[in-house]
Amino acid sequence: MAKIPEETPEEVAEAPRVSLWTRLRPIAYLAAMFVAMNLIFRAFAPKTAEDKSVATAQTEVSSEDEYANYYADYGERMTAAAGYDSYYNSLLSDLGTMTNTSFTTTR
């Protein structure tokens, strides 16, 4: 033990060589699963003629005057005080049994 031999072992163990299929197998399996899931989704998806047709909607072009006229008319019919009073009065009349008058306003 005083001296370590200087000779090297003649047989050096080689690292095992990995084949191409062993390296590509996980990628191939993953691709196969994506294809299988796509086919499953297509198989169970509802197929109707309505899905393939393109829906078109016709919209009526309204001018700003119609829009302004509608809200001007609405503003004339409803003021904030009258709107809130009528809402809470109708709410209280619908409840009927409620005796608390804290919701009503006196003006």
C-alpha positions in Angstrom: 0.0 0.0 0.0 2.9 2.2 0.1 2.9 2.6 -3.6 -0.1 2.9 -5.9 0.4 0.9 -9.1 0.9 3.2 -12.2 -0.8 0.9 -14.7 -4.3 1.7 -15.8 -6.9 -1.0 -16.3 -7.1 -2.1 -19.8 -10.8 -2.5 -19.9 -12.5 0.8 -19.7 -16.3 0.5 -19.3 -18.1 2.4 -22.1 -21.2 4.3 -21.3 -24.3 2.6 -22.7 -25.4 4.0 -26.0 -29.0 5.3 -26.1 -30.9 4.4 -29.2 -32.7 6.9 -31.3 -36.1 5.3 -30.5 -35.5 5.6 -26.8 -34.9 9.3 -27.2 -37.9 9.9 -29.5 -40.4 7.7 -27.8 -41.7 10.4 -25.3 -42.2 12.9 -28.1 -44.0 10.4 -30.3 -46.3 9.3 -27.4 -47.1 13.0 -26.6 -47.9 13.7 -30.3 -50.1 10.6 -30.4 -52.1 11.8 -27.3 -52.7 15.2 -28.9 -54.0 13.6 -32.0 -56.2 11.2 -30.0 -57.7 14.0 -27.9 -58.4 16.0 -31.0 -60.3 13.1 -32.5 -62.2 12.5 -29.3 -63.3 16.2 -29.2 -64.4 16.0 -32.8 -66.3 12.8 -32.2 -68.4 14.1 -29.3 -68.9 17.6 -30.6 -72.5 18.3 -31.7 -72.8 18.5 -35.5 -75.6 20.5 -36.8 -76.2 22.4 -40.0 -76.7 25.6 -38.0 -73.1 25.5 -36.9 -71.8 25.6 -40.4 -74.0 28.4 -41.6 -72.9 31.9 -41.1 -75.3 34.0 -39.1 -75.9 37.5 -40.4 -77.7 40.2 -38.5 -79.3 43.2 -40.0 -79.1 46.3 -37.9 -81.1 49.4 -38.2 -79.0 52.5 -38.4 -80.5 55.0 -36.0 -79.7 58.7 -36.1 -78.6 60.7 -33.1 -81.9 62.6 -33.2 -84.0 59.5 -32.5 -81.7 58.7 -29.6 -81.8 62.2 -28.2 -85.6 62.4 -28.7 -86.2 59.2 -26.8 -84.2 60.3 -23.7 -85.6 63.9 -23.9 -89.1 62.4 -23.8 -88.1 60.1 -21.0 -86.6 63.0 -19.0 -89.9 65.0 -19.4 -91.9 62.0 -18.0 -89.6 61.1 -15.2 -87.8 63.4 -12.8 -85.5 62.1 -10.1 -87.8 63.0 -7.2 -90.9 61.7 -8.8 -89.2 58.5 -9.9 -87.8 57.7 -6.5 -91.0 58.6 -4.7 -93.2 56.5 -7.0 -90.8 53.5 -6.8 -90.7 53.5 -3.0 -94.4 54.2 -2.6 -95.2 51.3 -4.9 -92.8 49.1 -3.0 -94.4 49.9 0.3 -97.9 49.4 -1.1 -96.8 46.0 -2.5 -95.5 44.9 0.9 -98.7 46.0 2.6 -97.8 44.7 6.1 -94.8 47.0 6.6 -95.5 49.7 9.1 -92.1 51.4 9.1 -92.5 54.7 7.3 -88.8 55.5 7.2 -88.8 54.7 3.5 -91.3 57.3 2.5 -90.3 60.9 1.9 -92.3 63.9 2.7 -92.0 66.8 0.4 
